[in-house]
Amino acid sequence: MSEQANRVNTGVSAFSRFEQLSAQQKMGLGVGIAALIALIVGAWMWGQTPDYRILYSNLSDRDGGAIIESLQQLNIPYKFADGGGALMIPADQVHEARLKLASQGLPKGGTVGFELMENQKFGITQFAEQINYQRALEGELARSVQSIGAVASARVHLAIPKPSVFIKEQQKPSASVVLTLHGGRLLDSAQVTAIVHLISSSVPDMSAKNVTIVDQDGSLLSSLQDSNGLGLDANQLKYVQQIEQNYIKRIEDILTPLLGANNIHAQVTANIDFARTEQTAETYKPNQNPADSSIRSLQNSETLNGSGLSASGVPGALSNQPPVPATAPIVAPPGATDTANAPKIDNLHKENTINYEVDRTISHTILPVGMIKRLSVAVVVNNRKATDPKGKVSSKPLTDAEKAQIDNLVKDAVGFDKIRGDSLNIQNAAFNDEKEALSELPWWKQADIIELAKLLAKYLIIAAVMLIVVFKIIKPAFRPLEPFHAEADDEEHLAAADHTPGGGEIVTGAEGVQHGGETNQENYIPPIEPYEKNLNIARQITQQDPKIVASVIKDWVNGNE
């Protein structure tokens, strides 16, 4: 019951004190309270403001209007970036909004595909039909190129000549492509080649040499260099760099376990032959045994001269009939010959011609492009670090045996060929101990740290403004409502316990000093020190000099003032 009464008294006291304020003080108090409420509401709204991120940039007017209409239907807040080049929405809704807009076919990107052919009008001319087909083909190719991860947008221009019945007047189609890449992204040669072949394969009779690709900076990505030209080829330079880096990695990998990670540096210069060489050789071997050779041709010729060798008899049908059997066979004695009827050979000539195959070898060799003609290798090795028993680190050069070991390892790693003219130079020296500057950004320049600093700065500004409002506006406005003494209740309890000799009661407060039931407004002096501090001082005096305290109490008892 007493606590409730104290609260009622406190509320009445505060109201009475508020009524005692002047109009200016009441106005200042109201302004301070209103400023505090506005600051709290503004801080809450500022803290609830979402972080906007880019939804789409470089939109056409048609796509921009359609997307804004869809965002309004989805109740998604939006705003434009500085300059109006990008449409921004809250960061936590970017991916969801893109999926919902993609389901509606937005943004169309200003390109149309073969859906353009679905709305053909009746009676359209052949020229307009050809133009629509070309537009549709360009749009489909642009969409295909945009599907590559590094490409943000693409535009394709096709130059398709009119067909001709004359071969001399026929022209090949060509294509031009403008690519807009994402920030910090690049296309390598393989991707550019893929885009070139994609477009050339989509248009009839188009050669890959007739496709030109340019990025948003105006750099030519497609290399249209003549194969017979004398200019440098970027692919050849890249191949040389890969060969050199491969050899450097081999050297470092084999020497790092022995010398340490930062105790070796190697450089390799490769002389590569990119000449296209073809060789044809025909080799004849020495003559070999005819019995082991293959016969190419054989010719035999035989000539006989003499009497009785020519044909004789009566020409006619009877001479072509077989002879009639003899009626009285003549039996010659053994060993006897009919010399009268035997032919006589006067001259006999025989001729044989044999041609053997010639043993020869014909070889046609095409030498590979990119052969290594010569290697020049330079290796620098740091001194060895040794620690003495006292813990002092010292640097010592390598011994001759260690240098020879390193020399053999490097030669085996790069495939050293002395006949080819390779050279190897190994030097041992003390490295500089200064640390190389890191290529990465310092921590205070990183994007995450910057975002965190911005967030902390925002809340610090809110807290600072709130403190300024509270201590500079609100607290001075509430000061007239405070009692004259912070410890008035404690002094009332003390006054109830300590009475003056005349039966009066000492009361300190805003109404003055009452002594013996009388109030002396003129002699009232506001208390300077709080009650607790005076009580502590009295305790210290009691402990240090109790005689003084005893004499004071004695005077009070005797009624002496």
KETOR-873731 format. One line per 2 residues: number of its first residue (from 1); their letters; for each residue x, y, z of C-alpha. Coordinates in nm, 3 decimals. Example, Ala and Ser with C-alpha at 12.3 -4.5 7.8 and 13.67 -1.06 7.14 Angstrom:
2
1 = AS = 1.230,-0.450,0.780; 1.367,-0.106,0.714;
END
This chain:
561
1 = MS = 0.000,0.000,0.000; 0.284,0.232,0.085;
3 = EQ = 0.459,0.165,-0.248; 0.140,0.250,-0.437;
5 = AN = 0.105,0.570,-0.237; 0.468,0.661,-0.311;
7 = RV = 0.407,0.613,-0.683; 0.095,0.832,-0.671;
9 = NT = 0.284,1.098,-0.480; 0.573,1.082,-0.724;
11 = GV = 0.336,1.122,-1.023; 0.158,1.414,-0.857;
13 = SA = 0.495,1.570,-0.770; 0.619,1.535,-1.129;
15 = FS = 0.295,1.684,-1.264; 0.318,1.973,-1.020;
17 = RF = 0.678,2.034,-1.119; 0.580,2.026,-1.487;
19 = EQ = 0.312,2.286,-1.416; 0.577,2.507,-1.257;
21 = LS = 0.778,2.517,-1.586; 0.765,2.819,-1.809;
23 = AQ = 0.612,2.810,-2.157; 0.956,2.815,-2.319;
25 = QK = 1.071,2.523,-2.107; 0.756,2.327,-2.189;
27 = MG = 0.811,2.395,-2.559; 1.175,2.283,-2.540;
29 = LG = 1.073,1.969,-2.354; 0.811,1.888,-2.618;
31 = VG = 1.055,1.948,-2.902; 1.313,1.725,-2.736;
33 = IA = 1.067,1.440,-2.686; 0.944,1.474,-3.045;
35 = AL = 1.303,1.475,-3.175; 1.385,1.164,-2.973;
37 = IA = 1.078,0.980,-3.106; 1.156,1.089,-3.463;
39 = LI = 1.516,0.978,-3.424; 1.414,0.636,-3.296;
41 = VG = 1.162,0.589,-3.578; 1.413,0.711,-3.839;
43 = AW = 1.684,0.479,-3.706; 1.444,0.186,-3.715;
45 = MW = 1.338,0.269,-4.072; 1.701,0.320,-4.178;
47 = GQ = 1.795,-0.013,-4.030; 1.504,-0.179,-4.211;
49 = TP = 1.596,-0.024,-4.549; 1.695,-0.315,-4.780;
51 = DY = 2.021,-0.330,-4.969; 1.946,-0.274,-5.337;
53 = RI = 2.127,-0.471,-5.605; 2.117,-0.452,-5.984;
55 = LY = 1.845,-0.665,-6.142; 1.912,-0.579,-6.507;
57 = SN = 2.118,-0.314,-6.683; 2.116,-0.166,-7.035;
59 = LS = 1.751,-0.246,-7.086; 1.560,-0.130,-7.389;
61 = DR = 1.256,0.092,-7.337; 1.015,-0.187,-7.421;
63 = DG = 1.177,-0.439,-7.189; 1.214,-0.181,-6.912;
65 = GA = 0.844,-0.093,-6.918; 0.739,-0.459,-6.920;
67 = II = 0.970,-0.544,-6.629; 0.850,-0.247,-6.419;
69 = ES = 0.489,-0.349,-6.478; 0.569,-0.704,-6.365;
71 = LQ = 0.751,-0.580,-6.054; 0.450,-0.370,-5.959;
73 = QL = 0.226,-0.673,-5.992; 0.465,-0.875,-5.773;
75 = NI = 0.480,-0.593,-5.510; 0.858,-0.572,-5.538;
77 = PY = 1.006,-0.224,-5.472; 1.246,-0.092,-5.731;
79 = KF = 1.458,0.209,-5.809; 1.699,0.325,-6.076;
81 = AD = 2.074,0.359,-6.029; 2.255,0.686,-6.083;
83 = GG = 2.206,0.781,-6.446; 1.915,0.541,-6.493;
85 = GA = 2.131,0.276,-6.659; 2.033,-0.008,-6.425;
87 = LM = 1.717,-0.127,-6.252; 1.772,-0.215,-5.884;
89 = IP = 1.561,-0.416,-5.637; 1.625,-0.549,-5.281;
91 = AD = 1.920,-0.788,-5.275; 1.725,-1.074,-5.115;
93 = QV = 1.472,-1.074,-5.401; 1.704,-1.053,-5.702;
95 = HE = 1.723,-1.425,-5.785; 1.352,-1.487,-5.721;
97 = AR = 1.255,-1.190,-5.938; 1.481,-1.305,-6.223;
99 = LK = 1.321,-1.651,-6.221; 0.968,-1.507,-6.219;
101 = LA = 1.051,-1.262,-6.500; 1.218,-1.538,-6.701;
103 = SQ = 0.895,-1.742,-6.677; 0.723,-1.445,-6.844;
105 = GL = 0.989,-1.426,-7.117; 1.148,-1.108,-6.982;
107 = PK = 1.371,-0.947,-7.071; 1.354,-1.020,-7.438;
109 = GG = 1.683,-0.835,-7.487; 1.568,-0.670,-7.808;
111 = TV = 1.635,-0.989,-8.004; 1.375,-1.212,-8.164;
113 = GF = 1.417,-1.565,-8.284; 1.222,-1.793,-8.509;
115 = EL = 0.903,-1.698,-8.325; 0.904,-1.402,-8.565;
117 = ME = 0.808,-1.645,-8.841; 0.493,-1.746,-8.654;
119 = NQ = 0.326,-1.412,-8.718; 0.369,-1.398,-9.094;
121 = KF = 0.098,-1.195,-9.266; -0.088,-1.320,-9.566;
123 = GI = 0.042,-1.173,-9.888; 0.386,-1.078,-9.757;
125 = TQ = 0.646,-1.016,-10.025; 0.945,-1.243,-10.080;
127 = FA = 1.183,-0.963,-9.983; 1.009,-0.908,-9.647;
129 = EQ = 1.002,-1.280,-9.586; 1.376,-1.303,-9.650;
131 = IN = 1.440,-1.012,-9.414; 1.232,-1.174,-9.138;
133 = YQ = 1.419,-1.501,-9.182; 1.754,-1.322,-9.155;
135 = RA = 1.637,-1.136,-8.840; 1.517,-1.461,-8.687;
137 = LE = 1.846,-1.635,-8.767; 2.046,-1.347,-8.617;
139 = GE = 1.836,-1.355,-8.300; 1.877,-1.731,-8.257;
141 = LA = 2.253,-1.706,-8.303; 2.270,-1.419,-8.051;
143 = RS = 2.078,-1.626,-7.795; 2.311,-1.920,-7.850;
145 = VQ = 2.619,-1.702,-7.798; 2.465,-1.544,-7.485;
147 = SI = 2.438,-1.888,-7.326; 2.817,-1.880,-7.275;
149 = GA = 2.894,-1.787,-6.915; 3.132,-1.498,-6.982;
151 = VA = 2.903,-1.329,-7.236; 2.649,-1.080,-7.100;
153 = SA = 2.490,-0.993,-7.435; 2.561,-1.044,-7.803;
155 = RV = 2.456,-0.899,-8.136; 2.497,-1.086,-8.464;
157 = HL = 2.490,-0.925,-8.810; 2.468,-1.152,-9.113;
159 = AI = 2.555,-1.045,-9.466; 2.389,-1.299,-9.693;
161 = PK = 2.432,-1.220,-10.065; 2.170,-1.295,-10.325;
163 = PS = 2.214,-1.628,-10.503; 2.337,-1.618,-10.861;
165 = VF = 2.334,-1.876,-11.139; 2.680,-1.764,-11.253;
167 = IK = 2.967,-1.918,-11.061; 3.191,-1.613,-11.108;
169 = EQ = 2.933,-1.384,-10.951; 2.864,-1.602,-10.646;
171 = QK = 2.971,-1.450,-10.312; 3.020,-1.616,-9.975;
173 = PS = 2.814,-1.496,-9.675; 2.986,-1.332,-9.378;
175 = AS = 2.900,-1.251,-9.017; 2.995,-0.987,-8.761;
177 = VV = 2.948,-1.043,-8.386; 2.965,-0.782,-8.108;
179 = LT = 3.005,-0.930,-7.758; 2.949,-0.758,-7.424;
181 = LH = 3.137,-0.950,-7.158; 3.073,-0.953,-6.786;
183 = GG = 3.301,-0.737,-6.572; 3.638,-0.898,-6.518;
185 = RL = 3.566,-1.187,-6.757; 3.762,-1.275,-7.071;
187 = LD = 3.727,-1.526,-7.352; 4.018,-1.752,-7.432;
189 = SA = 4.115,-1.855,-7.783; 3.928,-2.186,-7.759;
191 = QV = 3.600,-2.011,-7.673; 3.645,-1.756,-7.954;
193 = TA = 3.713,-2.038,-8.199; 3.402,-2.219,-8.076;
195 = IV = 3.186,-1.910,-8.138; 3.336,-1.869,-8.487;
197 = HL = 3.260,-2.228,-8.583; 2.915,-2.212,-8.424;
199 = IS = 2.815,-1.921,-8.645; 2.984,-2.048,-8.961;
201 = SS = 2.816,-2.387,-8.922; 2.472,-2.226,-8.883;
203 = VP = 2.478,-2.038,-9.216; 2.511,-2.230,-9.544;
205 = DM = 2.830,-2.176,-9.745; 2.986,-1.958,-9.473;
207 = SA = 3.356,-2.004,-9.403; 3.508,-1.962,-9.059;
209 = KN = 3.740,-1.696,-9.205; 3.438,-1.478,-9.281;
211 = VT = 3.332,-1.445,-8.916; 3.453,-1.139,-8.724;
213 = IV = 3.414,-1.111,-8.344; 3.460,-0.783,-8.153;
215 = DQ = 3.413,-0.716,-7.781; 3.259,-0.409,-7.613;
217 = DG = 3.602,-0.238,-7.601; 3.650,-0.267,-7.976;
219 = SL = 3.917,-0.539,-7.948; 3.928,-0.792,-8.231;
221 = LS = 3.889,-1.137,-8.078; 3.890,-1.343,-8.397;
223 = SL = 4.236,-1.367,-8.548; 4.206,-1.338,-8.928;
225 = QD = 4.570,-1.393,-9.008; 4.680,-1.545,-9.334;
227 = SN = 4.850,-1.878,-9.284; 5.122,-1.775,-9.530;
229 = GL = 5.180,-1.437,-9.368; 5.497,-1.338,-9.194;
231 = GL = 5.331,-1.188,-8.887; 5.350,-1.337,-8.539;
233 = DA = 5.074,-1.569,-8.433; 4.932,-1.534,-8.083;
235 = NQ = 4.883,-1.909,-8.061; 5.251,-1.966,-8.135;
237 = LK = 5.358,-1.721,-7.866; 5.123,-1.887,-7.620;
239 = YV = 5.265,-2.228,-7.711; 5.619,-2.105,-7.645;
241 = QQ = 5.515,-1.968,-7.306; 5.352,-2.298,-7.215;
243 = IE = 5.665,-2.491,-7.309; 5.885,-2.259,-7.101;
245 = QN = 5.653,-2.264,-6.801; 5.637,-2.642,-6.819;
247 = YI = 6.015,-2.672,-6.799; 6.033,-2.416,-6.517;
249 = KR = 5.777,-2.613,-6.318; 5.975,-2.932,-6.371;
251 = IE = 6.292,-2.770,-6.237; 6.119,-2.619,-5.935;
253 = DI = 5.932,-2.939,-5.853; 6.248,-3.148,-5.850;
255 = LT = 6.463,-2.899,-5.656; 6.208,-2.766,-5.404;
257 = PL = 6.223,-3.075,-5.175; 6.602,-3.035,-5.154;
259 = LG = 6.642,-2.657,-5.126; 6.309,-2.524,-5.000;
261 = AN = 6.017,-2.339,-5.152; 6.173,-1.992,-5.184;
263 = NI = 6.535,-2.090,-5.239; 6.530,-2.144,-5.615;
265 = HA = 6.439,-1.942,-5.922; 6.457,-2.080,-6.275;
267 = QV = 6.406,-1.939,-6.622; 6.392,-2.128,-6.950;
269 = TA = 6.413,-1.988,-7.301; 6.291,-2.223,-7.573;
271 = NI = 6.375,-2.179,-7.939; 6.083,-2.335,-8.124;
273 = DF = 6.076,-2.413,-8.496; 5.734,-2.336,-8.645;
275 = AR = 5.842,-2.396,-9.007; 5.632,-2.639,-9.211;
277 = TE = 5.876,-2.882,-9.376; 5.809,-3.172,-9.615;
279 = QT = 6.083,-3.404,-9.741; 6.084,-3.664,-10.024;
281 = AE = 6.381,-3.902,-10.056; 6.456,-4.179,-10.315;
283 = TY = 6.734,-4.420,-10.214; 6.906,-4.685,-10.432;
285 = KP = 7.088,-4.970,-10.265; 7.402,-5.143,-10.407;
287 = NQ = 7.361,-5.439,-10.648; 7.281,-5.767,-10.480;
289 = NP = 7.287,-6.137,-10.571; 7.073,-6.197,-10.884;
291 = AD = 6.934,-6.513,-10.727; 6.783,-6.303,-10.447;
293 = SS = 6.648,-6.039,-10.683; 6.308,-6.016,-10.839;
295 = IR = 6.289,-6.064,-11.220; 6.120,-5.774,-11.387;
297 = SL = 6.124,-5.920,-11.748; 6.270,-6.226,-11.931;
299 = QN = 6.333,-6.248,-12.309; 6.473,-6.560,-12.498;
301 = SE = 6.573,-6.553,-12.868; 6.696,-6.859,-13.078;
303 = TL = 6.798,-6.861,-13.454; 6.870,-7.176,-13.664;
305 = NG = 7.018,-7.179,-14.019; 7.059,-7.503,-14.239;
307 = SG = 6.910,-7.739,-14.509; 6.607,-7.957,-14.446;
309 = LS = 6.472,-7.717,-14.196; 6.230,-7.552,-14.431;
311 = AS = 5.885,-7.695,-14.505; 5.836,-7.909,-14.827;
313 = GV = 5.565,-8.104,-15.001; 5.274,-8.055,-15.234;
315 = PG = 5.050,-7.781,-15.116; 4.686,-7.861,-15.108;
317 = AL = 4.428,-8.054,-14.911; 4.613,-8.382,-14.931;
319 = SN = 4.921,-8.247,-14.768; 4.713,-8.149,-14.468;
321 = QP = 4.592,-8.507,-14.413; 4.766,-8.757,-14.191;
323 = PV = 4.997,-9.002,-14.371; 4.871,-9.342,-14.471;
325 = PA = 5.022,-9.640,-14.282; 5.307,-9.812,-14.469;
327 = TA = 5.241,-10.148,-14.622; 5.594,-10.279,-14.583;
329 = PI = 5.767,-10.124,-14.290; 6.140,-10.078,-14.323;
331 = VA = 6.329,-10.183,-14.018; 6.666,-10.033,-13.990;
333 = PP = 6.938,-10.211,-13.800; 7.022,-10.083,-13.459;
335 = GA = 7.265,-9.793,-13.456; 7.191,-9.694,-13.811;
337 = TD = 7.063,-9.347,-13.894; 6.885,-9.206,-14.184;
339 = TA = 7.140,-8.954,-14.290; 6.981,-8.899,-14.617;
341 = NA = 6.664,-8.756,-14.471; 6.811,-8.582,-14.154;
343 = PK = 6.819,-8.200,-14.159; 7.147,-8.024,-14.171;
345 = ID = 7.213,-7.728,-13.932; 7.467,-7.482,-14.058;
347 = NL = 7.430,-7.198,-13.789; 7.268,-7.187,-13.442;
349 = HK = 7.221,-6.853,-13.245; 7.061,-6.823,-12.898;
351 = EN = 7.003,-6.493,-12.702; 6.859,-6.451,-12.345;
353 = TI = 6.773,-6.108,-12.185; 6.679,-6.087,-11.812;
355 = NY = 6.580,-5.754,-11.643; 6.583,-5.744,-11.261;
357 = EV = 6.387,-5.495,-11.040; 6.590,-5.199,-10.911;
359 = DR = 6.608,-5.186,-10.526; 6.508,-4.832,-10.427;
361 = TI = 6.325,-4.658,-10.141; 6.101,-4.347,-10.174;
363 = SH = 6.012,-4.171,-9.845; 5.788,-3.863,-9.798;
365 = TI = 5.829,-3.703,-9.456; 5.632,-3.411,-9.304;
367 = LP = 5.818,-3.274,-9.006; 5.601,-3.172,-8.707;
369 = VG = 5.549,-2.802,-8.635; 5.673,-2.669,-8.305;
371 = MI = 5.984,-2.878,-8.254; 6.235,-2.757,-7.997;
373 = KR = 6.553,-2.641,-8.165; 6.740,-2.527,-7.855;
375 = LS = 6.689,-2.476,-7.480; 6.862,-2.220,-7.261;
377 = VA = 6.821,-2.282,-6.888; 6.928,-2.048,-6.607;
379 = VV = 6.892,-2.147,-6.240; 6.973,-1.936,-5.935;
381 = VN = 7.003,-2.121,-5.603; 7.006,-1.959,-5.260;
383 = NR = 7.274,-2.032,-5.004; 7.203,-2.292,-4.741;
385 = KA = 7.096,-2.166,-4.399; 7.275,-2.324,-4.106;
387 = TD = 7.199,-2.281,-3.736; 7.482,-2.297,-3.485;
389 = PK = 7.442,-2.436,-3.129; 7.370,-2.083,-3.001;
391 = GK = 7.069,-2.054,-3.234; 7.227,-1.803,-3.471;
393 = VS = 7.127,-1.851,-3.836; 7.401,-1.813,-4.095;
395 = SK = 7.415,-1.850,-4.474; 7.665,-2.083,-4.638;
397 = PL = 7.730,-2.139,-5.010; 7.672,-2.479,-5.166;
399 = TD = 7.954,-2.725,-5.205; 8.084,-2.848,-5.540;
401 = AE = 7.916,-3.184,-5.487; 7.580,-3.019,-5.425;
403 = KA = 7.620,-2.803,-5.734; 7.702,-3.110,-5.944;
405 = QI = 7.397,-3.288,-5.806; 7.174,-2.993,-5.893;
407 = DN = 7.330,-2.976,-6.240; 7.253,-3.343,-6.310;
409 = LV = 6.896,-3.313,-6.179; 6.821,-3.011,-6.395;
411 = KD = 6.966,-3.177,-6.706; 6.753,-3.486,-6.655;
413 = AV = 6.443,-3.276,-6.582; 6.459,-3.072,-6.905;
415 = GF = 6.600,-3.345,-7.129; 6.932,-3.169,-7.188;
417 = DK = 7.077,-3.245,-7.532; 7.428,-3.123,-7.598;
419 = IR = 7.414,-3.213,-7.966; 7.106,-2.994,-8.007;
421 = GD = 7.301,-2.702,-7.859; 7.125,-2.671,-7.520;
423 = SL = 7.292,-2.459,-7.252; 7.261,-2.471,-6.872;
425 = NI = 7.386,-2.211,-6.624; 7.353,-2.264,-6.247;
427 = QN = 7.454,-1.989,-6.005; 7.468,-1.999,-5.627;
429 = AA = 7.416,-1.668,-5.441; 7.252,-1.526,-5.130;
431 = FN = 6.896,-1.409,-5.188; 6.760,-1.079,-5.066;
433 = DE = 6.545,-1.128,-4.754; 6.300,-0.851,-4.837;
435 = KE = 5.949,-0.986,-4.868; 5.774,-0.940,-5.195;
437 = AL = 5.469,-0.721,-5.192; 5.151,-0.920,-5.197;
439 = SE = 4.950,-0.891,-5.513; 4.627,-0.920,-5.320;
441 = LP = 4.442,-0.618,-5.194; 4.500,-0.518,-4.833;
443 = WW = 4.231,-0.621,-4.588; 4.101,-0.267,-4.550;
445 = KQ = 4.035,-0.246,-4.926; 3.841,-0.569,-4.955;
447 = AD = 3.475,-0.545,-5.046; 3.348,-0.734,-4.740;
449 = II = 3.542,-0.512,-4.501; 3.415,-0.198,-4.676;
451 = EL = 3.054,-0.318,-4.649; 3.101,-0.399,-4.280;
453 = AK = 3.257,-0.059,-4.217; 2.964,0.114,-4.388;
455 = LL = 2.718,-0.081,-4.173; 2.905,0.001,-3.852;
457 = AK = 2.934,0.367,-3.951; 2.560,0.382,-4.007;
459 = YL = 2.480,0.251,-3.661; 2.749,0.465,-3.498;
461 = II = 2.599,0.776,-3.657; 2.255,0.676,-3.527;
463 = AA = 2.393,0.619,-3.177; 2.585,0.949,-3.181;
465 = VM = 2.278,1.148,-3.288; 2.067,0.980,-3.020;
467 = LI = 2.323,1.063,-2.750; 2.338,1.424,-2.867;
469 = VV = 1.960,1.455,-2.857; 1.934,1.292,-2.515;
471 = FK = 2.214,1.483,-2.340; 2.183,1.816,-2.521;
473 = II = 1.805,1.848,-2.563; 1.610,1.599,-2.353;
475 = KP = 1.815,1.607,-2.032; 1.832,1.992,-2.007;
477 = AF = 1.458,2.002,-2.066; 1.396,1.758,-1.775;
479 = RP = 1.629,1.939,-1.537; 1.357,2.177,-1.394;
481 = LE = 1.150,1.872,-1.303; 1.421,1.734,-1.070;
483 = PF = 1.408,1.812,-0.693; 1.653,2.060,-0.543;
485 = HA = 1.832,1.780,-0.363; 1.875,1.437,-0.500;
487 = EA = 1.849,1.279,-0.159; 1.541,1.460,-0.023;
489 = DD = 1.378,1.142,0.104; 1.694,1.037,0.287;
491 = EE = 1.717,1.376,0.450; 1.355,1.350,0.561;
493 = HL = 1.433,1.021,0.732; 1.740,1.177,0.889;
495 = AA = 1.538,1.478,1.007; 1.281,1.245,1.163;
497 = AD = 1.556,1.074,1.362; 1.754,1.384,1.467;
499 = HT = 1.560,1.657,1.649; 1.683,1.988,1.775;
501 = PG = 1.685,2.060,2.152; 1.379,2.286,2.125;
503 = GG = 1.169,2.009,1.985; 1.200,2.155,1.637;
505 = EI = 1.276,1.948,1.328; 1.532,2.028,1.069;
507 = VT = 1.390,1.983,0.718; 1.590,2.050,0.403;
509 = GA = 1.414,2.096,0.077; 1.261,2.343,-0.161;
511 = EG = 1.050,2.504,0.112; 1.349,2.620,0.318;
513 = VQ = 1.472,2.529,0.668; 1.224,2.475,0.948;
515 = HG = 1.370,2.511,1.295; 1.137,2.475,1.595;
517 = GE = 0.834,2.490,1.366; 0.942,2.819,1.209;
519 = TN = 1.060,2.863,0.854; 1.355,3.084,0.771;
521 = QE = 1.343,3.151,0.397; 1.606,3.422,0.407;
523 = NY = 1.875,3.212,0.579; 1.812,2.905,0.359;
525 = IP = 2.121,2.778,0.178; 2.070,2.496,-0.071;
527 = PI = 2.269,2.186,0.015; 2.593,2.166,-0.172;
529 = EP = 2.698,1.809,-0.107; 2.467,1.509,-0.126;
531 = YE = 2.359,1.328,0.184; 2.570,1.019,0.128;
533 = KN = 2.889,1.222,0.093; 2.819,1.416,0.418;
535 = LN = 2.743,1.091,0.596; 3.074,0.941,0.481;
537 = IA = 3.260,1.251,0.600; 3.091,1.224,0.943;
539 = RQ = 3.191,0.859,0.966; 3.553,0.941,0.882;
541 = IT = 3.560,1.216,1.149; 3.412,0.972,1.405;
543 = QQ = 3.683,0.719,1.332; 3.970,0.968,1.329;
545 = DP = 3.877,1.188,1.632; 3.597,1.038,1.845;
547 = KI = 3.653,1.301,2.116; 3.508,1.576,1.899;
549 = VA = 3.202,1.367,1.821; 3.157,1.288,2.189;
551 = SV = 3.174,1.655,2.283; 2.916,1.744,2.015;
553 = IK = 2.675,1.480,2.140; 2.734,1.597,2.498;
555 = DW = 2.639,1.949,2.399; 2.325,1.820,2.229;
557 = VN = 2.224,1.629,2.544; 2.288,1.930,2.767;
559 = GN = 2.086,2.148,2.533; 2.376,2.372,2.437;
561 = E = 2.359,2.531,2.099;
END
